[in-house]
């Protein structure tokens, strides 16, 4: 006899628990994900803003951006440039 430690049951038997929040299990669609942040650039910068990865410790701003919004902001180097620490442009190049 073989022991199977992973058990499963069909849908009618398994139901959501009452008063549990399952919203984190359904992430937004890729084009709606906000994984970039925008922050004021230092005065010595040629741009007005820096674009950061969402987890960048250098960013003090709390405004989130989607991929499309971040790419649009980075399209004009006088408006925004990528953070030199977290380098979001390395990921955004693959998105565009």
C-alpha positions as CSV (number, residue, x, y, z in Angstrom):
1,X,0.0,0.0,0.0
2,X,1.3,3.4,-1.0
3,X,0.9,6.4,1.3
4,X,0.1,9.7,-0.4
5,X,0.8,12.7,1.9
6,X,-0.7,15.2,-0.5
7,X,-4.5,14.9,-0.4
8,X,-7.1,16.7,-2.5
9,X,-10.9,16.7,-2.9
10,X,-13.2,17.6,-5.7
11,X,-14.9,21.1,-5.7
12,X,-18.2,20.2,-4.3
13,X,-16.5,18.9,-1.1
14,X,-14.1,21.8,-0.7
15,X,-15.7,25.2,-0.1
16,X,-14.2,28.6,1.0
17,X,-14.1,29.2,4.7
18,X,-16.5,31.8,6.0
19,X,-15.0,35.2,6.9
20,X,-11.7,34.5,5.1
21,X,-10.3,36.9,2.6
22,X,-9.1,35.2,-0.6
23,X,-8.5,38.4,-2.6
24,X,-4.7,37.9,-2.6
25,X,-5.0,34.7,-4.5
26,X,-6.4,36.5,-7.5
27,X,-3.6,39.0,-8.6
28,X,-4.5,41.7,-11.1
29,X,-3.9,41.1,-14.8
30,X,-0.3,41.7,-15.9
31,X,-1.2,45.0,-17.6
32,X,-2.8,46.3,-14.4
33,X,-0.1,45.4,-11.9
34,X,1.5,48.3,-10.2
35,X,5.1,47.3,-9.6
36,X,6.9,50.6,-10.0
37,X,7.0,53.8,-7.9
38,X,7.7,57.4,-8.9
39,X,9.6,59.8,-6.6
40,X,11.0,63.3,-6.9
41,X,14.5,63.2,-8.3
42,X,17.4,65.0,-6.5
43,X,18.1,68.6,-7.5
44,X,21.3,67.6,-9.3
45,X,19.3,65.3,-11.6
46,X,18.5,66.4,-15.1
47,X,15.0,64.9,-14.7
48,X,12.0,65.8,-12.5
49,X,11.4,62.2,-11.3
50,X,13.0,58.9,-10.6
51,X,11.2,55.6,-11.5
52,X,11.9,52.9,-8.9
53,X,11.0,49.2,-8.4
54,X,8.3,48.8,-5.9
55,X,10.7,47.4,-3.3
56,X,13.5,50.0,-3.7
57,X,14.7,51.4,-0.4
58,X,15.8,54.7,-2.0
59,X,12.2,55.6,-3.0
60,X,10.3,57.8,-0.6
61,X,7.3,58.3,-2.9
62,X,4.1,56.3,-2.6
63,X,2.6,56.7,-6.0
64,X,2.4,53.3,-7.8
65,X,2.7,52.9,-11.6
66,X,1.8,50.2,-14.0
67,X,4.3,49.0,-16.6
68,X,2.8,51.2,-19.3
69,X,2.8,54.3,-17.0
70,X,6.5,53.7,-16.1
71,X,7.5,53.2,-19.7
72,X,5.6,56.4,-20.7
73,X,7.3,58.4,-18.0
74,X,10.7,57.1,-19.0
75,X,10.1,57.9,-22.6
76,X,11.1,61.5,-21.9
77,X,14.5,61.8,-20.1
78,X,13.6,65.3,-18.9
79,X,10.5,64.0,-17.1
80,X,11.8,60.8,-15.5
81,X,14.9,58.6,-15.4
82,X,15.4,55.2,-13.9
83,X,16.7,55.0,-10.3
84,X,20.5,54.3,-10.5
85,X,20.2,52.0,-7.5
86,X,17.4,49.6,-8.3
87,X,17.6,50.0,-12.1
88,X,14.0,49.4,-13.2
89,X,14.9,49.9,-16.8
90,X,16.6,46.5,-16.9
91,X,13.2,44.8,-16.3
92,X,11.1,47.3,-18.3
93,X,13.2,46.7,-21.4
94,X,11.8,43.2,-21.5
95,X,8.2,44.4,-20.9
96,X,8.1,46.8,-23.8
